[in-house]
């Protein structure tokens, strides 16, 4: 069985975010960092080389494979700010309708920049994602 490449590590979250080359993207990352800190009451940790994660969630696939993964997190990818909301978006239609400009994947929310979304709606979405995982 293949081993998961993206693992929790002791790399510095602050150093990682300070190395984001685009100033606007860097500011957006620090804003998301604060939103997720508030929602989780947890300290951020690095997962792999490019994901900032909060909390720890145990998962188990139908195959029996188990592991640990971040409860919620984000990454400043080249194309988008990617927010990892692990259980997806079911039940969040009202919030998503008010969020602004974004795209979604199975458990990812893709935002070009925070100016494209309603920050208060994003904060609520993050908080509700964390509560739902508890």
Order of alpha helices (4+ residues) and beta strands (2+ residues): beta-alpha-alpha-beta-beta-beta-beta-beta-beta-alpha-beta-beta-alpha
